[in-house]
Amino acid sequence: MNSLKPWHLLVLAIVFLILFGSKRLPDSARSLGRSLRIFKSEVQEMNKDDSKEDKKTDPSSEK
């Protein structure tokens, strides 16, 4: 499959407008943005936890 072309995105936008209507679309976009922000913060927390655990392990004990 090829990558998304600009007209693909236009068709998707039209479908979303038809499905959700113009009133619910901003609320849906806002909700999606919040969800992505929460997801990114959780991924960062997981990376911080992993790096802390890596520092706690002693490399000389892994033989």
Buried (B, 14 or more C-beta within 10 A) or exposed (E): EEEEEEEEEEEEEEEBEEEBEEEEBEEEEEEEEEEEEEEEEEEEEEEEEEEEEEEEEEEEEEE
